[in-house]
Amino acid sequence: MEMKKWSLRGKIVITGIFLPAVLVIFLMQMYIKESDQRSLAAFSDKARIICLTSESILEEMEEKWDLGLFSMEQLKTLAKNNEINKIFETVPVFTAMSAAMRKADKGGYVFKAPRFNPRNPDNKPDETESRILKIIKNQNLDEYYEVDEKINAVRYFRPVRLSESCLICHGNSDDSEKLWGNTQGKDITNYPMENWKKGEIQGAFEIIQSLDESDRLLAESVKKALAVVIISLILIALFFATLAIRILSHSVTMPIRRIIDKVSSASFILSEEAKNVAKSSEELADGAMSQASSIEQSATALEQVTAMTKSTALNVKKTSQVAREVLASVDTAKVSMERMLDVIASIKKSSDQTVSIVKNIDEIAFQTNLLSLNASIEAARAGETGAGFAIVAEEVRSLAMRSASAAKETTELIKQSQKNSESGVTAAKEVKDILKKIIDLVNNVNTLAQEISIASSEQAEGVKQVNIGVSEIGSVTQANTDVSEEVALASRELSKQADNLNNMVKTLAGIL
């Protein structure tokens, strides 16, 4: 069964058991480590005592040499009698080694005396001893010990420093003749003298103590302790489980379940609200995109309006120029019309004078006609004498009639001309009035054109500012679109997180 599927009670109970168990294991390891250290310290103390005792024996033997209990002559006598073993018994270090080895079995240790280039093959150092002898010599140590895992033993080393008595056999080979009576550089035992010096470290006393018995005793102690600990853990686990279940039921589980219900409800509401916000944000983004498109179209239309406004202003300027030209032409026409009125008035005046003249002609023709009629009457009275005169009178009468008729027609034409002149004067006055009105209208048009030109310029500037504003609105709308998309994305993420929270709440409820 997976740990994450366990209930909170089970996890707490297991934790309550696991932590003490870990603590006990840690304490047991500390106990074992401390026991090992105590054992190592005890073994090193024991080995130190043995080595110190051996050193004490060595020093005691050297004092005997100093007291004259042993001498070079005795050694020569023993060598002469071939009693080599007795010679060794007089050597201080040999005596100390023999004393340490004598009780080694009963003392539970192994004594060795490894050295560099030993005369006795038994004292040849192994790999570990060679390494440790080098450490002691290089660092000038008084002691050294370590645990040899291969043989499960403590190996204690105490260096042996050469004394004055050691040099009679291991000193300067040039002294062999003076000391032993030979020129081969050999000592009394026929070994070459090594040219060693006082105080040098060429070997050490080694005490090897097995850890098997100590490990066995420690293992038994640990077994007993573990038995006690296991029983204690079982009792603690039972007590802790009972206590934890009671505490969790009343102080933890019920409040947490109430909180879970509230959080679950809140997460559901949050999820729904997040979905609504996401939906609204998407709608807002769509609206903003549509608005951006409309604004872009408006900007295009405004650009067209700007162009049309500029064109209108240009046309208005042209209109104003044309109006000024029309005004000048109308002024000229007005002057010409006034001159024409004067001419027509003169023609009317001349016509009136002509009518008077024609009237006089008509009266003359009438008088001539009467005279010709009287002449005809007188000619008739005269008879044949007046026949020629009658013909002349008839001709005069005929001319008078024709003059009267022509005068009458001329009078009619002049009257008609007068009527036409009067109509022309009336029409000219009307044209003059119309021209005056046209001048006023043209002036008004010119004024309006100037006002329209100014308004068009202001309108163009206003349209320019509106175009700038529309561009800024477009930028803001685009930014709103981006923000709406980000809000929609964040809302979807919030909805997702709310769903995750709801799932975690369900998981927590399952744990409890």
KOLLO-101809 format. One record per residue (C-alpha): residue in three letters; residue number from 1; x, y, z. Coordinates in Angstrom, 1 decimal. Example, Ala and Ser with C-alpha at 12.3 -4.5 7.8 and 13.67 -1.06 7.14 Angstrom:
KOLLO-101809
  aa   i     xx     yy     zz
 ALA   1   12.3   -4.5    7.8
 SER   2   13.7   -1.1    7.1
END
This chain:
KOLLO-101809
  aa   i     xx     yy     zz
 MET   1    0.0    0.0    0.0
 GLU   2    1.4    3.4   -1.0
 MET   3    2.2    5.8    1.8
 LYS   4    0.3    8.7    0.1
 LYS   5   -2.9    6.7    0.2
 TRP   6   -2.7    6.3    4.0
 SER   7   -5.0    8.3    6.2
 LEU   8   -3.7   11.2    8.4
 ARG   9   -4.1    9.1   11.5
 GLY  10   -2.1    6.2   10.0
 LYS  11    0.6    8.6    8.9
 ILE  12    0.8   10.3   12.3
 VAL  13    0.9    6.9   14.1
 ILE  14    3.5    5.6   11.8
 THR  15    5.5    8.8   12.2
 GLY  16    5.2    8.5   16.0
 ILE  17    6.6    5.0   15.8
 PHE  18    9.1    5.8   13.0
 LEU  19   10.7    8.8   14.7
 PRO  20   11.5    7.0   18.0
 ALA  21   12.7    4.0   16.0
 VAL  22   15.1    6.3   14.1
 LEU  23   16.1    8.0   17.3
 VAL  24   16.8    4.6   18.9
 ILE  25   18.8    3.4   15.8
 PHE  26   20.8    6.6   16.0
 LEU  27   21.4    6.2   19.7
 MET  28   22.4    2.6   19.1
 GLN  29   24.8    3.6   16.5
 MET  30   26.2    6.3   18.8
 TYR  31   26.4    3.6   21.5
 ILE  32   28.2    1.2   19.2
 LYS  33   30.6    3.9   18.0
 GLU  34   31.3    5.0   21.5
 SER  35   31.8    1.4   22.7
 ASP  36   34.3    0.9   19.8
 GLN  37   36.1    4.1   20.8
 ARG  38   36.2    3.0   24.5
 SER  39   37.4   -0.4   23.4
 LEU  40   40.1    1.2   21.2
 ALA  41   41.1    3.5   24.0
 ALA  42   41.2    0.6   26.5
 PHE  43   43.3   -1.5   24.1
 SER  44   45.6    1.4   23.4
 ASP  45   46.0    2.0   27.1
 LYS  46   46.8   -1.6   27.7
 ALA  47   49.3   -1.7   24.8
 ARG  48   50.9    1.6   26.1
 ILE  49   51.4    0.0   29.5
 ILE  50   53.0   -3.1   28.0
 CYS  51   55.3   -1.0   25.9
 LEU  52   56.1    1.3   28.8
 THR  53   56.9   -1.7   30.9
 SER  54   59.2   -3.0   28.1
 GLU  55   60.9    0.4   27.9
 SER  56   61.3    0.3   31.6
 ILE  57   63.0   -3.0   31.4
 LEU  58   65.2   -1.7   28.5
 GLU  59   66.2    1.3   30.6
 GLU  60   66.9   -0.9   33.6
 MET  61   69.2   -3.0   31.5
 GLU  62   71.0    0.1   30.2
 GLU  63   71.5    1.2   33.8
 LYS  64   73.1   -2.2   34.6
 TRP  65   75.5   -1.6   31.7
 ASP  66   76.2    1.8   33.2
 LEU  67   76.8    0.2   36.6
 GLY  68   79.3   -2.2   35.0
 LEU  69   77.3   -5.3   35.6
 PHE  70   77.8   -6.0   31.9
 SER  71   81.0   -5.2   30.0
 MET  72   82.6   -5.5   26.6
 GLU  73   85.0   -8.1   28.0
 GLN  74   82.2  -10.3   29.1
 LEU  75   80.7  -10.2   25.6
 LYS  76   84.0  -11.0   24.1
 THR  77   84.4  -14.0   26.4
 LEU  78   80.9  -15.2   25.6
 ALA  79   81.6  -14.8   21.9
 LYS  80   84.9  -16.7   22.3
 ASN  81   83.0  -19.5   24.0
 ASN  82   80.4  -19.3   21.2
 GLU  83   77.6  -18.5   23.7
 ILE  84   75.7  -16.2   21.3
 ASN  85   72.3  -16.6   23.1
 LYS  86   73.8  -15.3   26.3
 ILE  87   75.2  -12.3   24.4
 PHE  88   71.6  -11.5   23.2
 GLU  89   70.4  -11.7   26.8
 THR  90   72.8   -8.8   27.7
 VAL  91   71.2   -6.6   25.0
 PRO  92   68.7   -4.2   26.6
 VAL  93   66.2   -4.1   23.8
 PHE  94   66.3   -7.9   23.4
 THR  95   65.6   -8.4   27.1
 ALA  96   62.7   -5.9   26.9
 MET  97   61.3   -7.8   23.9
 SER  98   61.6  -11.2   25.6
 ALA  99   59.9   -9.9   28.7
 ALA 100   57.0   -8.6   26.6
 MET 101   56.6  -11.8   24.7
 ARG 102   56.8  -14.0   27.7
 LYS 103   53.2  -13.1   28.9
 ALA 104   51.7  -12.3   25.5
 ASP 105   49.4  -15.3   25.3
 LYS 106   48.1  -14.8   28.8
 GLY 107   47.7  -11.1   28.2
 GLY 108   45.7  -11.7   25.0
 TYR 109   48.1   -9.9   22.7
 VAL 110   50.8  -10.4   20.1
 PHE 111   54.2   -8.6   20.6
 LYS 112   56.4   -7.8   17.6
 ALA 113   59.4   -5.6   17.1
 PRO 114   59.4   -4.6   13.4
 ARG 115   62.3   -2.6   12.1
 PHE 116   64.0   -1.5    8.9
 ASN 117   66.6   -3.9    7.6
 PRO 118   66.2   -6.4   10.5
 ARG 119   68.9   -9.0   11.4
 ASN 120   66.1  -11.3   12.6
 PRO 121   63.8  -12.2    9.7
 ASP 122   60.9  -12.5   12.2
 ASN 123   61.2   -8.7   12.7
 LYS 124   60.8   -7.9    9.0
 PRO 125   57.8   -5.4    8.7
 ASP 126   54.8   -6.3    6.6
 GLU 127   53.1   -3.7    4.4
 THR 128   51.1   -2.1    7.2
 GLU 129   54.1   -2.0    9.6
 SER 130   56.4   -0.5    6.9
 ARG 131   53.8    2.3    6.3
 ILE 132   53.3    3.0   10.0
 LEU 133   57.1    3.0   10.7
 LYS 134   57.6    5.6    8.0
 ILE 135   54.8    7.7    9.5
 ILE 136   56.3    7.5   13.0
 LYS 137   59.8    8.3   11.7
 ASN 138   58.8   11.2    9.4
 GLN 139   56.5   12.8   12.0
 ASN 140   58.7   11.9   15.0
 LEU 141   55.7   10.4   16.9
 ASP 142   55.8    9.0   20.4
 GLU 143   53.0    6.5   19.6
 TYR 144   50.6    5.4   16.9
 TYR 145   47.7    3.0   16.7
 GLU 146   44.9    2.1   14.3
 VAL 147   42.4   -0.6   13.6
 ASP 148   43.4   -3.2   11.0
 GLU 149   40.2   -4.2    9.3
 LYS 150   41.8   -7.2    7.6
 ILE 151   42.7   -9.0   10.9
 ASN 152   40.1   -7.1   13.0
 ALA 153   42.7   -6.0   15.5
 VAL 154   44.2   -2.9   17.1
 ARG 155   47.8   -2.4   16.2
 TYR 156   49.7   -0.2   18.6
 PHE 157   53.2    1.1   17.9
 ARG 158   55.7    2.7   20.2
 PRO 159   59.1    3.8   18.6
 VAL 160   62.4    2.5   19.9
 ARG 161   65.0    5.3   19.7
 LEU 162   68.6    4.2   19.6
 SER 163   70.6    4.7   22.8
 GLU 164   74.3    4.8   23.4
 SER 165   74.4    1.1   24.3
 CYS 166   72.8    0.3   20.9
 LEU 167   75.7    1.9   19.0
 ILE 168   78.3   -0.7   20.2
 CYS 169   76.6   -3.2   17.7
 HIS 170   74.7   -0.8   15.3
 GLY 171   77.0    2.3   15.3
 ASN 172   79.8    3.4   13.2
 SER 173   81.4    0.5   11.3
 ASP 174   84.8    2.2   11.5
 ASP 175   84.7    1.5   15.2
 SER 176   84.5   -2.3   14.8
 GLU 177   88.3   -2.7   15.2
 LYS 178   88.4   -0.7   18.4
 LEU 179   85.3   -2.3   19.8
 TRP 180   85.4   -5.9   18.5
 GLY 181   88.9   -6.3   17.1
 ASN 182   88.0   -6.7   13.5
 THR 183   88.5   -4.5   10.4
 GLN 184   85.4   -5.9    8.6
 GLY 185   83.0   -3.4   10.2
 LYS 186   81.1   -6.2   12.0
 ASP 187   79.9   -6.4   15.6
 ILE 188   80.5   -9.3   18.0
 THR 189   77.7  -11.4   16.5
 ASN 190   79.4  -11.1   13.1
 TYR 191   76.6   -8.8   11.7
 PRO 192   77.7   -5.7    9.7
 MET 193   77.4   -2.5   11.8
 GLU 194   74.7   -0.2   10.2
 ASN 195   76.3    3.2   11.0
 TRP 196   73.2    4.2   13.0
 LYS 197   73.2    7.2   15.3
 LYS 198   71.9    7.9   18.8
 GLY 199   68.2    9.0   18.9
 GLU 200   67.3    7.5   15.5
 ILE 201   64.1    5.5   15.0
 GLN 202   64.8    2.3   13.2
 GLY 203   62.0    0.1   14.7
 ALA 204   59.2    0.0   17.2
 PHE 205   57.5   -2.2   19.8
 GLU 206   54.2   -3.4   18.3
 ILE 207   51.2   -4.7   20.3
 ILE 208   48.5   -6.5   18.3
 GLN 209   45.2   -7.1   20.1
 SER 210   42.3   -8.8   18.5
 LEU 211   38.9   -7.2   18.6
 ASP 212   36.9  -10.4   18.2
 GLU 213   36.1  -10.9   21.9
 SER 214   35.3   -7.2   22.2
 ASP 215   33.0   -7.3   19.2
 ARG 216   31.3  -10.4   20.6
 LEU 217   30.7   -8.8   24.0
 LEU 218   29.4   -5.6   22.2
 ALA 219   27.1   -7.7   20.0
 GLU 220   25.6   -9.4   23.0
 SER 221   25.1   -6.0   24.7
 VAL 222   23.5   -4.6   21.6
 LYS 223   21.2   -7.6   21.3
 LYS 224   20.0   -7.1   24.9
 ALA 225   19.6   -3.4   24.4
 LEU 226   17.7   -4.0   21.1
 ALA 227   15.3   -6.4   22.8
 VAL 228   14.5   -3.8   25.5
 VAL 229   14.2   -1.1   22.9
 ILE 230   11.8   -3.1   20.7
 ILE 231    9.6   -3.9   23.6
 SER 232    9.6   -0.3   24.6
 LEU 233    8.8    0.8   21.1
 ILE 234    5.9   -1.5   20.9
 LEU 235    4.5   -0.1   24.2
 ILE 236    5.2    3.5   23.0
 ALA 237    3.5    2.8   19.7
 LEU 238    0.4    1.5   21.3
 PHE 239    0.2    4.4   23.7
 PHE 240    1.0    7.0   21.0
 ALA 241   -1.5    5.4   18.6
 THR 242   -4.3    5.6   21.1
 LEU 243   -3.4    9.1   22.1
 ALA 244   -3.0   10.3   18.6
 ILE 245   -6.3    8.9   17.5
 ARG 246   -8.1   10.6   20.4
 ILE 247   -6.3   13.9   19.8
 LEU 248   -6.8   13.8   16.0
 SER 249  -10.5   13.0   16.3
 HIS 250  -11.3   15.9   18.6
 SER 251   -8.7   18.5   17.9
 VAL 252   -7.5   18.0   14.3
 THR 253   -9.7   15.9   12.1
 MET 254  -13.0   17.6   12.7
 PRO 255  -11.7   21.2   12.4
 ILE 256   -9.8   20.2    9.3
 ARG 257  -12.9   18.6    7.8
 ARG 258  -14.8   21.8    8.4
 ILE 259  -12.0   23.8    6.8
 ILE 260  -12.0   21.4    3.9
 ASP 261  -15.7   21.9    3.3
 LYS 262  -15.3   25.7    3.3
 VAL 263  -12.2   25.5    1.1
 SER 264  -14.0   23.1   -1.3
 SER 265  -17.0   25.4   -1.5
 ALA 266  -14.7   28.5   -2.0
 SER 267  -12.6   26.7   -4.6
 PHE 268  -15.8   25.7   -6.5
 ILE 269  -17.0   29.3   -6.4
 LEU 270  -13.6   30.5   -7.4
 SER 271  -13.5   28.1  -10.3
 GLU 272  -16.9   29.2  -11.6
 GLU 273  -16.0   32.9  -11.2
 ALA 274  -12.7   32.4  -13.0
 LYS 275  -14.6   30.7  -15.8
 ASN 276  -17.0   33.7  -16.0
 VAL 277  -14.1   36.1  -15.9
 ALA 278  -12.4   34.2  -18.7
 LYS 279  -15.6   34.2  -20.7
 SER 280  -16.1   37.9  -20.1
 SER 281  -12.5   38.6  -21.0
 GLU 282  -12.8   36.7  -24.2
 GLU 283  -16.0   38.6  -25.1
 LEU 284  -14.2   41.9  -24.1
 ALA 285  -11.2   40.8  -26.3
 ASP 286  -13.6   40.1  -29.2
 GLY 287  -15.3   43.5  -28.7
 ALA 288  -12.0   45.2  -28.5
 MET 289  -10.9   43.6  -31.7
 SER 290  -14.1   44.7  -33.4
 GLN 291  -13.7   48.2  -31.9
 ALA 292  -10.1   48.2  -33.1
 SER 293  -11.3   47.3  -36.6
 SER 294  -14.0   50.1  -36.5
 ILE 295  -11.4   52.6  -35.3
 GLU 296   -9.1   51.6  -38.1
 GLN 297  -12.0   52.2  -40.6
 SER 298  -12.8   55.5  -38.8
 ALA 299   -9.2   56.5  -39.1
 THR 300   -9.3   55.8  -42.8
 ALA 301  -12.5   57.7  -43.2
 LEU 302  -11.0   60.6  -41.2
 GLU 303   -8.0   60.6  -43.5
 GLN 304  -10.5   60.9  -46.4
 VAL 305  -12.4   63.6  -44.7
 THR 306   -9.1   65.4  -44.1
 ALA 307   -8.3   65.2  -47.8
 MET 308  -11.8   66.4  -48.7
 THR 309  -11.6   69.2  -46.2
 LYS 310   -8.3   70.3  -47.7
 SER 311   -9.9   70.1  -51.2
 THR 312  -13.0   72.0  -50.0
 ALA 313  -10.7   74.7  -48.5
 LEU 314   -8.9   74.9  -51.9
 ASN 315  -12.2   75.1  -53.8
 VAL 316  -13.5   77.7  -51.4
 LYS 317  -10.4   79.8  -52.1
 LYS 318  -11.0   79.4  -55.8
 THR 319  -14.7   80.3  -55.3
 SER 320  -13.8   83.4  -53.3
 GLN 321  -11.4   84.4  -56.2
 VAL 322  -14.2   83.8  -58.8
 ALA 323  -16.6   85.8  -56.6
 ARG 324  -14.2   88.7  -56.5
 GLU 325  -13.9   88.5  -60.3
 VAL 326  -17.7   88.3  -60.7
 LEU 327  -18.1   91.2  -58.4
 ALA 328  -15.7   93.2  -60.6
 SER 329  -17.6   92.2  -63.7
 VAL 330  -20.9   93.1  -62.1
 ASP 331  -19.6   96.5  -61.1
 THR 332  -18.5   97.0  -64.7
 ALA 333  -22.0   95.9  -65.9
 LYS 334  -23.6   98.2  -63.4
 VAL 335  -21.7  101.2  -64.8
 SER 336  -22.5  100.1  -68.4
 MET 337  -26.2   99.7  -67.4
 GLU 338  -26.2  103.2  -65.9
 ARG 339  -24.7  104.6  -69.2
 MET 340  -27.3  102.6  -71.2
 LEU 341  -30.1  104.2  -69.1
 ASP 342  -28.7  107.6  -69.9
 VAL 343  -28.6  106.7  -73.6
 ILE 344  -32.1  105.3  -73.5
 ALA 345  -33.3  108.5  -71.8
 SER 346  -31.6  110.5  -74.5
 ILE 347  -33.3  108.4  -77.2
 LYS 348  -36.7  108.9  -75.5
 LYS 349  -36.0  112.6  -75.4
 SER 350  -35.1  112.6  -79.1
 SER 351  -38.2  110.5  -79.8
 ASP 352  -40.4  113.1  -78.0
 GLN 353  -38.8  115.8  -80.1
 THR 354  -39.3  113.8  -83.3
 VAL 355  -43.0  113.3  -82.4
 SER 356  -43.4  117.0  -82.1
 ILE 357  -41.7  117.5  -85.5
 VAL 358  -43.9  114.8  -87.1
 LYS 359  -46.9  116.4  -85.6
 ASN 360  -45.9  119.7  -87.2
 ILE 361  -45.4  117.8  -90.5
 ASP 362  -48.8  116.2  -90.1
 GLU 363  -50.4  119.6  -89.5
 ILE 364  -48.5  121.0  -92.5
 ALA 365  -49.7  118.0  -94.6
 PHE 366  -53.3  118.7  -93.4
 GLN 367  -53.0  122.4  -94.3
 THR 368  -51.4  121.4  -97.7
 ASN 369  -54.3  119.0  -98.3
 LEU 370  -56.8  121.8  -97.5
 LEU 371  -54.9  124.2  -99.8
 SER 372  -54.7  121.6 -102.6
 LEU 373  -58.5  121.0 -102.1
 ASN 374  -59.2  124.7 -102.3
 ALA 375  -56.9  124.9 -105.4
 SER 376  -58.8  122.1 -107.0
 ILE 377  -62.1  123.9 -106.3
 GLU 378  -60.7  127.1 -107.8
 ALA 379  -59.2  125.2 -110.8
 ALA 380  -62.6  123.7 -111.4
 ARG 381  -64.2  127.0 -111.3
 ALA 382  -61.6  128.3 -113.8
 GLY 383  -62.5  125.6 -116.3
 GLU 384  -60.0  124.7 -118.8
 THR 385  -57.8  127.6 -117.7
 GLY 386  -57.4  126.0 -114.4
 ALA 387  -57.0  122.4 -115.7
 GLY 388  -53.2  122.4 -115.4
 PHE 389  -53.4  124.0 -112.0
 ALA 390  -55.9  121.4 -111.0
 ILE 391  -53.5  118.6 -111.9
 VAL 392  -50.7  120.3 -109.8
 ALA 393  -53.2  120.7 -107.0
 GLU 394  -54.1  117.0 -107.2
 GLU 395  -50.4  116.1 -107.1
 VAL 396  -49.8  118.4 -104.1
 ARG 397  -52.9  116.9 -102.5
 SER 398  -51.5  113.4 -103.2
 LEU 399  -48.1  114.4 -101.7
 ALA 400  -49.9  115.9  -98.7
 MET 401  -51.9  112.7  -98.2
 ARG 402  -48.7  110.6  -98.5
 SER 403  -46.9  113.0  -96.1
 ALA 404  -49.8  112.8  -93.7
 SER 405  -49.8  109.0  -94.0
 ALA 406  -46.0  108.8  -93.6
 ALA 407  -46.2  111.2  -90.6
 LYS 408  -48.9  109.1  -89.1
 GLU 409  -46.8  105.9  -89.6
 THR 410  -43.7  107.7  -88.3
 THR 411  -45.8  108.8  -85.3
 GLU 412  -46.9  105.3  -84.7
 LEU 413  -43.3  104.0  -84.9
 ILE 414  -42.0  106.7  -82.7
 LYS 415  -44.8  106.0  -80.2
 GLN 416  -43.9  102.3  -80.4
 SER 417  -40.2  103.3  -79.9
 GLN 418  -41.2  105.4  -77.0
 LYS 419  -43.0  102.5  -75.5
 ASN 420  -40.0  100.3  -76.1
 SER 421  -37.7  102.9  -74.6
 GLU 422  -39.9  103.2  -71.6
 SER 423  -39.8   99.3  -71.4
 GLY 424  -36.1   99.4  -71.9
 VAL 425  -35.7  102.0  -69.1
 THR 426  -37.9   99.9  -66.8
 ALA 427  -36.0   96.7  -67.7
 ALA 428  -32.6   98.5  -67.3
 LYS 429  -33.8   99.7  -63.9
 GLU 430  -34.8   96.2  -63.0
 VAL 431  -31.4   94.9  -64.3
 LYS 432  -29.7   97.6  -62.3
 ASP 433  -31.6   96.5  -59.2
 ILE 434  -30.8   92.8  -60.0
 LEU 435  -27.1   93.7  -60.5
 LYS 436  -27.2   95.5  -57.1
 LYS 437  -28.7   92.4  -55.6
 ILE 438  -26.1   90.3  -57.4
 ILE 439  -23.3   92.5  -56.0
 ASP 440  -24.8   92.1  -52.5
 LEU 441  -25.1   88.3  -53.0
 VAL 442  -21.5   88.1  -54.4
 ASN 443  -20.3   90.1  -51.4
 ASN 444  -22.1   87.7  -49.1
 VAL 445  -20.7   84.7  -51.1
 ASN 446  -17.2   86.2  -50.8
 THR 447  -17.7   86.7  -47.0
 LEU 448  -19.1   83.2  -46.6
 ALA 449  -16.3   81.8  -48.7
 GLN 450  -13.8   83.5  -46.5
 GLU 451  -15.6   82.2  -43.4
 ILE 452  -15.8   78.7  -45.0
 SER 453  -12.1   78.9  -45.8
 ILE 454  -11.3   79.7  -42.2
 ALA 455  -13.7   77.1  -40.9
 SER 456  -12.2   74.5  -43.3
 SER 457   -8.7   75.3  -42.0
 GLU 458  -10.0   74.9  -38.5
 GLN 459  -11.9   71.8  -39.4
 ALA 460   -8.8   70.3  -41.1
 GLU 461   -6.8   71.0  -37.9
 GLY 462   -9.6   69.5  -35.8
 VAL 463   -9.8   66.5  -38.1
 LYS 464   -6.1   66.1  -37.7
 GLN 465   -6.4   66.2  -33.9
 VAL 466   -9.3   63.8  -34.1
 ASN 467   -7.2   61.5  -36.3
 ILE 468   -4.4   61.6  -33.7
 GLY 469   -6.9   60.9  -31.0
 VAL 470   -8.3   58.0  -33.0
 SER 471   -4.8   56.6  -33.5
 GLU 472   -4.2   56.8  -29.7
 ILE 473   -7.6   55.2  -29.1
 GLY 474   -6.6   52.5  -31.5
 SER 475   -3.4   51.9  -29.6
 VAL 476   -5.3   51.9  -26.3
 THR 477   -7.8   49.5  -27.8
 GLN 478   -5.1   47.2  -29.0
 ALA 479   -3.5   47.4  -25.5
 ASN 480   -7.0   46.6  -24.0
 THR 481   -7.2   43.7  -26.4
 ASP 482   -3.8   42.4  -25.3
 VAL 483   -4.8   42.9  -21.6
 SER 484   -8.1   41.2  -22.2
 GLU 485   -6.4   38.2  -23.7
 GLU 486   -3.9   38.1  -20.8
 VAL 487   -6.8   38.4  -18.4
 ALA 488   -8.6   35.6  -20.2
 LEU 489   -5.4   33.5  -20.1
 ALA 490   -4.9   34.3  -16.4
 SER 491   -8.6   33.5  -15.7
 ARG 492   -8.2   30.1  -17.4
 GLU 493   -5.1   29.5  -15.4
 LEU 494   -6.9   30.6  -12.2
 SER 495   -9.7   28.2  -13.0
 LYS 496   -7.2   25.4  -13.5
 GLN 497   -5.5   26.3  -10.2
 ALA 498   -9.0   26.3   -8.5
 ASP 499   -9.6   22.8  -10.0
 ASN 500   -6.2   21.7   -8.7
 LEU 501   -7.1   23.2   -5.3
 ASN 502  -10.4   21.3   -5.3
 ASN 503   -8.5   18.1   -6.2
 MET 504   -6.0   18.7   -3.4
 VAL 505   -8.9   19.4   -1.0
 LYS 506  -10.5   16.1   -2.1
 THR 507   -7.1   14.4   -1.6
 LEU 508   -6.8   15.9    1.9
 ALA 509  -10.3   14.8    2.7
 GLY 510   -9.3   11.3    1.6
 ILE 511   -6.2   11.4    3.7
 LEU 512   -8.2   12.3    6.8
END
